[in-house]
Structure formats: structure tokens, C-alpha cells
């Protein structure tokens, strides 16, 4: 299946989730910040929602509280083949 080439930020998020998933938006934001990409929590949530619409990620129900978790629907091989 052909996958739309992800933007730079989408690719960073996918790399985080390929290493460990599922993760919450807060966990993704924290990991991005550790890698030098400081973003507002709302910006991360917006990106995650767009990636769900693009079918790059799936949104999973919370385990505890209200925090949704996210998991990749595309693998690194699919993305690199499309580039």
C-alpha cells in the first residue's frame, strides 16, 4: 500500500512510536523535547489527530484517565519505500 510521504514532524513522531508504542501525547511530547524538538502540548495533539486522519496512526482508548494512546499504522519500510 502506498503511503503519503510524511512531513518532517510526522516522521519524528513516527520514529518515536516505532521505538515504543503505544504512547500518550504527553509521552510523545516529552520524547520529542528530549530530542531537541520542544512543542506545545496542543501542537502535538493537533499533529497526532492529523496523522490519525491520514491513517498513519491509530488512536487507542485510554488505559487510565483520559489520555488516548497512539500507535503507528505504517512501518518504517513503508515510509522509506514511498520516499
Backbone as JSON, one array per atom type, in Angstrom:
{
  "sequence": "XXXXXXXXXXXXXXXXXXXXXXXXXXXXXXXXXXXXXXXXXXXXXXXXXXXXXXXXXXXXXXXXXXXXXXXXXXXXXXXXXXX",
  "N": [[0.85, -1.18, 0.0], [0.63, 2.17, -0.91], [2.05, 4.86, 0.81], [1.47, 8.12, 1.87], [4.04, 10.52, 1.73], [5.46, 11.37, 4.8], [5.49, 14.47, 6.66], [8.27, 16.38, 8.0], [7.94, 16.64, 10.81], [5.94, 14.73, 11.25], [7.37, 12.44, 10.6], [9.29, 12.43, 12.64], [7.61, 11.94, 14.84], [6.6, 9.43, 14.12], [8.99, 7.95, 14.23], [9.5, 8.0, 16.98], [7.31, 6.49, 17.88], [7.75, 4.07, 16.56], [9.86, 3.09, 17.96], [8.8, 2.74, 20.5], [5.62, 1.87, 21.5], [2.16, 1.54, 22.43], [1.91, 5.13, 22.95], [1.1, 8.05, 24.93], [0.0, 11.41, 24.1], [1.36, 13.21, 25.74], [3.61, 11.69, 26.5], [4.82, 11.35, 24.02], [5.36, 14.02, 23.37], [7.19, 14.63, 25.43], [9.32, 12.92, 24.76], [10.03, 13.96, 22.24], [10.88, 16.49, 23.06], [13.15, 15.8, 24.56], [14.74, 15.13, 22.47], [15.32, 17.5, 21.38], [13.25, 18.9, 20.14], [11.08, 21.01, 21.03], [7.75, 21.34, 21.64], [4.46, 22.74, 21.9], [1.91, 21.28, 23.93], [-0.64, 21.25, 22.77], [0.01, 21.5, 20.08], [1.23, 19.06, 19.53], [-0.93, 17.33, 19.96], [-2.65, 18.19, 17.89], [-1.1, 17.45, 15.63], [-1.03, 14.66, 16.0], [-3.76, 14.04, 15.72], [-4.16, 14.75, 13.03], [-2.5, 12.89, 11.84], [-3.85, 10.56, 12.44], [-6.14, 10.88, 10.87], [-4.92, 10.75, 8.37], [-4.33, 8.13, 8.37], [-1.92, 7.22, 9.37], [-1.47, 6.75, 11.97], [-3.07, 5.02, 14.73], [-5.65, 5.7, 17.03], [-5.9, 4.8, 20.3], [-7.98, 3.63, 22.97], [-7.95, 5.11, 26.27], [-6.0, 3.73, 28.97], [-5.85, 4.4, 31.62], [-7.41, 7.17, 33.19], [-7.88, 10.03, 31.03], [-6.23, 10.11, 28.85], [-5.61, 9.46, 25.57], [-4.02, 6.88, 23.69], [-1.47, 6.34, 21.23], [-0.6, 4.58, 18.27], [1.54, 3.39, 15.68], [0.37, 2.94, 12.32], [1.67, 2.55, 10.03], [4.71, 1.17, 8.85], [8.31, 1.53, 9.15], [9.53, 0.62, 6.82], [7.52, 0.89, 4.89], [7.31, 3.65, 4.75], [9.89, 4.46, 3.92], [10.0, 3.28, 1.43], [8.22, 4.79, 0.02], [9.54, 7.16, -0.29]],
  "CA": [[0.0, 0.0, 0.0], [1.41, 3.4, -0.98], [1.86, 5.73, 1.95], [1.84, 9.51, 1.61], [5.27, 10.88, 2.43], [5.19, 12.17, 6.0], [6.25, 15.7, 6.85], [9.41, 16.21, 8.9], [7.44, 16.41, 12.16], [5.26, 13.43, 11.27], [8.4, 11.41, 10.6], [9.84, 12.4, 14.0], [6.62, 11.27, 15.69], [6.61, 8.01, 13.75], [10.22, 7.33, 14.76], [9.27, 7.8, 18.43], [6.35, 5.4, 18.07], [8.35, 2.82, 16.09], [10.74, 2.63, 19.04], [7.98, 2.31, 21.64], [4.22, 2.25, 21.37], [1.53, 2.85, 22.26], [2.27, 6.22, 23.85], [0.17, 9.17, 25.01], [0.51, 12.66, 23.53], [2.34, 13.76, 26.69], [4.83, 10.89, 26.4], [5.43, 11.68, 22.72], [5.89, 15.39, 23.51], [8.36, 14.56, 26.28], [10.4, 12.3, 23.99], [10.46, 14.94, 21.24], [11.62, 17.54, 23.77], [14.46, 15.24, 24.88], [15.49, 15.08, 21.21], [15.55, 18.87, 20.92], [12.09, 19.45, 19.43], [10.12, 21.44, 22.04], [6.47, 21.73, 21.06], [3.34, 22.88, 22.82], [1.09, 20.07, 24.03], [-1.72, 21.35, 21.79], [0.59, 21.25, 18.75], [1.42, 17.61, 19.41], [-2.26, 16.74, 19.81], [-3.1, 18.51, 16.53], [-0.35, 16.59, 14.7], [-1.49, 13.28, 16.17], [-5.09, 13.93, 15.12], [-3.99, 14.77, 11.57], [-1.89, 11.62, 11.44], [-4.92, 9.55, 12.51], [-6.96, 11.09, 9.67], [-4.11, 10.27, 7.24], [-4.15, 6.69, 8.6], [-0.55, 6.91, 9.74], [-1.56, 6.3, 13.38], [-4.39, 4.7, 15.26], [-5.89, 6.22, 18.38], [-6.37, 3.73, 21.19], [-8.65, 4.09, 24.18], [-7.09, 5.26, 27.44], [-5.93, 2.66, 29.96], [-6.22, 5.09, 32.85], [-7.67, 8.59, 32.96], [-8.46, 10.48, 29.77], [-5.19, 10.22, 27.83], [-5.6, 8.48, 24.5], [-2.7, 6.37, 23.31], [-1.33, 6.3, 19.78], [0.25, 3.51, 17.77], [1.7, 3.57, 14.23], [-0.28, 2.03, 11.37], [2.64, 2.35, 8.95], [6.04, 0.79, 9.3], [9.4, 2.31, 8.58], [9.78, 0.15, 5.44], [6.5, 1.5, 4.03], [7.61, 5.08, 4.59], [11.11, 4.63, 3.14], [9.69, 2.88, 0.05], [7.49, 5.9, -0.61], [10.39, 8.35, -0.41]],
  "C": [[0.89, 1.24, 0.0], [1.03, 4.29, 0.2], [2.31, 7.13, 1.56], [3.11, 9.83, 2.39], [4.95, 11.76, 3.63], [6.02, 13.46, 5.99], [7.39, 15.41, 7.82], [8.93, 15.89, 10.33], [6.71, 15.07, 12.27], [6.28, 12.3, 11.33], [9.05, 11.3, 11.98], [8.9, 11.66, 14.95], [6.58, 9.78, 15.39], [7.83, 7.3, 14.31], [10.1, 7.06, 16.26], [8.38, 6.58, 18.65], [6.86, 4.07, 17.53], [9.25, 2.23, 17.17], [9.94, 2.08, 20.22], [6.55, 2.77, 21.4], [3.36, 1.19, 22.05], [2.01, 3.85, 23.3], [1.17, 7.28, 23.85], [0.8, 10.39, 24.35], [1.58, 13.27, 24.44], [3.66, 13.0, 26.61], [5.56, 11.18, 25.08], [6.07, 13.05, 22.8], [7.17, 15.38, 24.33], [9.56, 13.97, 25.52], [10.92, 13.25, 22.93], [11.28, 16.04, 21.88], [13.02, 17.06, 24.14], [15.36, 15.19, 23.65], [15.67, 16.47, 20.59], [14.41, 19.51, 20.16], [11.01, 19.79, 20.46], [8.86, 21.98, 21.36], [5.42, 21.88, 22.15], [2.51, 21.6, 22.8], [-0.02, 20.09, 22.97], [-1.21, 21.1, 20.37], [0.78, 19.76, 18.51], [0.07, 16.93, 19.2], [-2.81, 16.98, 18.4], [-2.42, 17.61, 15.51], [-0.84, 15.14, 14.79], [-2.86, 13.08, 15.54], [-5.02, 13.92, 13.6], [-3.42, 13.45, 11.07], [-2.9, 10.47, 11.52], [-5.79, 9.66, 11.27], [-6.23, 10.56, 8.43], [-3.84, 8.76, 7.31], [-2.68, 6.3, 8.79], [-0.5, 6.34, 11.16], [-2.97, 5.83, 13.67], [-4.46, 5.24, 16.69], [-6.52, 5.12, 19.2], [-7.03, 4.33, 22.42], [-7.67, 4.2, 25.35], [-7.12, 4.01, 28.32], [-6.38, 3.22, 31.3], [-6.48, 6.55, 32.51], [-8.26, 8.86, 31.59], [-7.47, 10.45, 28.6], [-5.27, 9.09, 26.81], [-4.16, 8.07, 24.2], [-2.67, 6.26, 21.79], [-0.31, 5.23, 19.4], [0.37, 3.67, 16.26], [0.94, 2.52, 13.43], [0.64, 1.73, 10.19], [3.99, 2.0, 9.55], [7.11, 1.61, 8.61], [9.7, 1.89, 7.14], [8.78, 0.76, 4.47], [6.83, 2.95, 3.74], [8.85, 5.25, 3.71], [10.9, 4.21, 1.68], [9.01, 4.02, -0.7], [8.32, 7.14, -0.84], [11.31, 8.26, -1.6]]
}
